[in-house]
Amino acid sequence: MIRSRPFATERAARIAAKAAAFLFAVAITLLARPAAASELAILRNGFSIRHEHRLVMGATTRLYLGADDSSFTDVPTEEITGYEKDLSLPLPMPVAADEHASVIVPFGSAKPESAKSWSATSWSKKSGSAKFVTAPGLNQVVNSASAAYHLDPDLVNSVIHA
């Protein structure tokens, strides 16, 4: 009557499950940490500057705007009143419901007419990653401006096409 010890295997299974849950929680914490690294430098004049990290160099503080050190701005240290965590969510990639309703424009493009030749797929293939701004369609702009300034949409369209 040798009896196997079911308590030992159950105990080992419980320990393994707890260890796996602990490792999972640690992994989630470590992976989520870089996403929340952005901060806001609150300036004396009321404005704020979003930055990834900073370097205080005497009377000047260098605010790095990206994850790499290639994009930065120097601000006098006495102009910064404090720092806050940036709790805003990143902007999602816009999805155009109708190709004729809106035009996807690469962020920072100088000429709107040159942006019409860019598509979302060709831009992302050329640069790897890019920020896009969705330009609303002409009818949508006319209707919102007409409603805001209490004008007839036909009048606004006639002025545009004149």
Backbone hydrogen bonds in HBPLUS format (Angstrom, degrees):
<---DONOR---> <-ACCEPTOR-->    atom                        ^
c    i                          cat <-CA-CA->   ^        H-A-AA   ^      H-
h    n   atom  resd res      DA  || num        DHA   H-A  angle D-A-AA Bond
n    s   type  num  typ     dist DA aas  dist angle  dist       angle   num
A0010-GLU N   A0006-PRO O   3.04 MM   4  6.19 159.7  2.08 149.5 155.7     1
A0011-ARG N   A0007-PHE O   2.93 MM   4  5.93 151.9  2.01 139.5 147.6     2
A0012-ALA N   A0008-ALA O   2.99 MM   4  6.16 156.3  2.04 144.0 150.1     3
A0013-ALA N   A0009-THR O   2.97 MM   4  6.13 152.5  2.05 142.3 149.8     4
A0014-ARG N   A0010-GLU O   2.97 MM   4  6.21 154.2  2.04 146.0 152.4     5
A0015-ILE N   A0011-ARG O   2.98 MM   4  6.22 157.4  2.03 148.4 154.5     6
A0016-ALA N   A0012-ALA O   2.95 MM   4  6.12 160.0  1.99 146.3 151.8     7
A0017-ALA N   A0013-ALA O   2.97 MM   4  6.15 152.4  2.04 144.0 151.4     8
A0018-LYS N   A0014-ARG O   2.98 MM   4  6.19 158.5  2.03 148.1 153.5     9
A0019-ALA N   A0015-ILE O   2.93 MM   4  6.13 157.2  1.98 149.3 155.8    10
A0020-ALA N   A0016-ALA O   2.95 MM   4  6.12 156.1  2.01 144.7 151.1    11
A0021-ALA N   A0017-ALA O   2.97 MM   4  6.17 156.3  2.03 145.5 151.9    12
A0022-PHE N   A0018-LYS O   2.94 MM   4  6.13 155.8  1.99 146.2 152.9    13
A0023-LEU N   A0019-ALA O   2.92 MM   4  6.15 163.7  1.95 151.1 155.3    14
A0024-PHE N   A0020-ALA O   2.93 MM   4  6.07 152.7  2.01 144.7 152.5    15
A0025-ALA N   A0021-ALA O   2.99 MM   4  6.22 157.1  2.05 145.8 151.4    16
A0026-VAL N   A0022-PHE O   2.99 MM   4  6.25 156.5  2.04 150.4 156.8    17
A0027-ALA N   A0023-LEU O   2.93 MM   4  6.09 158.6  1.98 146.5 152.4    18
A0028-ILE N   A0024-PHE O   2.99 MM   4  6.21 160.5  2.03 150.9 155.7    19
A0029-THR N   A0025-ALA O   3.05 MM   4  6.19 157.8  2.10 144.0 150.2    20
A0030-LEU N   A0026-VAL O   2.96 MM   4  6.19 160.9  2.00 151.6 156.3    21
A0031-LEU N   A0027-ALA O   2.95 MM   4  6.08 153.1  2.02 147.7 155.1    22
A0032-ALA N   A0028-ILE O   2.95 MM   4  5.98 147.2  2.06 145.5 153.6    23
A0033-ARG N   A0029-THR O   3.19 MM   4  6.18 134.6  2.41 140.0 149.7    24
A0035-ALA N   A0032-ALA O   3.25 MM   3  5.54 133.4  2.48 105.8 117.7    25
A0036-ALA N   A0033-ARG O   3.17 MM   3  5.59 148.4  2.27 112.2 120.4    26
A0086-ASP N   A0038-SER O   3.12 MM  48  5.44 171.2  2.13 128.8 126.0    27
A0039-GLU N   A0051-HIS O   2.88 MM  12  5.52 168.7  1.89 167.3 171.2    28
A0051-HIS N   A0039-GLU O   2.88 MM  12  5.52 161.1  1.91 156.6 160.7    29
A0040-LEU N   A0084-GLU O   2.68 MM  44  5.12 160.0  1.72 154.9 159.6    30
A0084-GLU N   A0040-LEU O   2.92 MM  44  5.12 152.1  1.99 143.7 152.4    31
A0041-ALA N   A0049-ILE O   2.88 MM   8  5.13 166.1  1.90 139.5 143.0    32
A0049-ILE N   A0041-ALA O   2.99 MM   8  5.13 149.6  2.08 133.5 142.9    33
A0042-ILE N   A0082-GLY O   2.84 MM  40  5.29 159.9  1.88 148.4 153.8    34
A0081-THR N   A0042-ILE O   2.75 MM  39  5.69 151.1  1.84 153.7 163.7    35
A0043-LEU N   A0047-PHE O   2.85 MM   4  5.44 170.8  1.86 164.7 165.4    36
A0046-GLY N   A0043-LEU O   3.14 MM   3  5.53 164.6  2.16 113.3 117.0    37
A0044-ARG N   A0079-GLU O   2.73 MM  35  5.27 142.0  1.87 157.7 163.8    38
A0052-GLU N   A0064-TYR O   2.75 MM  12  5.78 156.5  1.81 163.8 171.4    39
A0064-TYR N   A0053-HIS O   2.89 MM  11  5.46 164.0  1.92 165.2 169.4    40
A0055-LEU N   A0062-ARG O   2.90 MM   7  5.13 145.8  2.01 142.9 153.1    41
A0062-ARG N   A0055-LEU O   2.80 MM   7  5.13 170.3  1.81 154.3 151.6    42
A0057-MET N   A0060-THR O   2.69 MM   3  5.22 162.7  1.71 168.2 174.4    43
A0060-THR N   A0057-MET O   3.27 MM   3  5.22 169.2  2.28 115.2 116.3    44
A0077-THR N   A0059-ALA O   2.88 MM  18  5.41 166.6  1.89 130.0 134.5    45
A0061-THR N   A0075-VAL O   2.77 MM  14  5.30 174.3  1.77 161.1 162.9    46
A0075-VAL N   A0061-THR O   2.88 MM  14  5.30 167.4  1.90 150.4 154.4    47
A0063-LEU N   A0073-THR O   2.83 MM  10  5.35 168.3  1.85 165.5 162.5    48
A0073-THR N   A0063-LEU O   2.93 MM  10  5.35 145.5  2.05 140.1 150.9    49
A0065-LEU N   A0071-SER O   2.83 MM   6  5.55 146.3  1.94 133.6 144.4    50
A0079-GLU N   A0076-PRO O   2.96 MM   3  5.52 154.4  2.03 116.3 124.4    51
A0080-ILE N   A0077-THR O   3.18 MM   3  5.54 159.2  2.23 110.9 117.0    52
A0101-ALA N   A0098-ASP O   3.05 MM   3  5.18 141.1  2.21 102.1 113.6    53
A0137-GLY N   A0101-ALA O   2.81 MM  36  4.89  97.7  2.50 160.1 163.7    54
A0103-VAL N   A0135-ALA O   3.20 MM  32  5.35 151.9  2.29 143.6 150.7    55
A0135-ALA N   A0103-VAL O   3.01 MM  32  5.35 168.4  2.02 163.8 161.3    56
A0105-VAL N   A0133-VAL O   3.06 MM  28  5.48 169.0  2.08 161.0 160.8    57
A0133-VAL N   A0105-VAL O   3.09 MM  28  5.48 171.4  2.10 159.8 162.6    58
A0109-SER N   A0106-PRO O   3.12 MM   3  5.72 145.7  2.24 144.8 140.0    59
A0107-PHE N   A0131-LYS O   3.09 MM  24  5.58 171.5  2.09 149.3 146.8    60
A0114-SER N   A0111-LYS O   3.20 MM   3  5.43 132.5  2.44 101.3 113.1    61
A0115-ALA N   A0112-PRO O   3.09 MM   3  5.09 134.8  2.30  95.6 108.4    62
A0118-TRP N   A0115-ALA O   3.09 MM   3  5.30 153.8  2.16 105.5 113.7    63
A0123-TRP N   A0119-SER O   3.04 MM   4  6.13 161.0  2.07 153.8 158.9    64
A0124-SER N   A0120-ALA O   3.20 MM   4  6.24 163.0  2.23 139.8 144.4    65
A0125-LYS N   A0121-THR O   3.08 MM   4  6.18 144.2  2.21 141.8 151.0    66
A0126-LYS N   A0122-SER O   3.18 MM   4  6.32 147.1  2.30 139.9 147.4    67
A0127-SER N   A0123-TRP O   3.12 MM   4  6.36 165.0  2.15 157.5 160.3    68
A0128-GLY N   A0124-SER O   2.89 MM   4  4.99 138.1  2.07 125.6 135.1    69
A0141-VAL N   A0137-GLY O   3.08 MM   4  6.41 155.3  2.15 152.1 159.0    70
A0142-VAL N   A0138-LEU O   2.91 MM   4  6.13 166.6  1.93 156.8 160.3    71
A0143-ASN N   A0139-ASN O   2.91 MM   4  6.01 163.0  1.93 147.1 152.0    72
A0144-SER N   A0140-GLN O   3.02 MM   4  6.14 159.9  2.06 144.1 149.5    73
A0145-ALA N   A0141-VAL O   2.93 MM   4  6.05 159.8  1.97 150.4 156.3    74
A0146-SER N   A0142-VAL O   2.85 MM   4  5.91 155.2  1.91 146.7 154.3    75
A0147-ALA N   A0143-ASN O   3.00 MM   4  6.12 155.6  2.06 142.6 148.8    76
A0148-ALA N   A0144-SER O   2.97 MM   4  6.10 153.9  2.04 141.5 148.8    77
A0149-TYR N   A0145-ALA O   3.02 MM   4  6.11 156.2  2.07 149.3 154.0    78
A0150-HIS N   A0146-SER O   2.88 MM   4  5.46 104.1  2.46 136.3 149.4    79
A0151-LEU N   A0146-SER O   2.89 MM   5  4.58 155.8  1.95 130.2 137.3    80
A0155-LEU N   A0152-ASP O   3.04 MM   3  5.31 124.5  2.36 105.0 118.6    81
A0156-VAL N   A0152-ASP O   3.22 MM   4  6.64 157.9  2.28 153.7 159.4    82
A0157-ASN N   A0153-PRO O   2.92 MM   4  6.15 162.8  1.95 149.2 154.2    83
A0158-SER N   A0154-ASP O   2.94 MM   4  6.09 152.0  2.02 142.9 150.4    84
A0159-VAL N   A0155-LEU O   3.05 MM   4  6.31 149.2  2.15 146.5 154.4    85
A0160-ILE N   A0156-VAL O   2.98 MM   4  6.23 154.4  2.05 149.3 156.6    86
A0161-HIS N   A0157-ASN O   3.00 MM   4  6.16 161.5  2.03 150.2 154.4    87
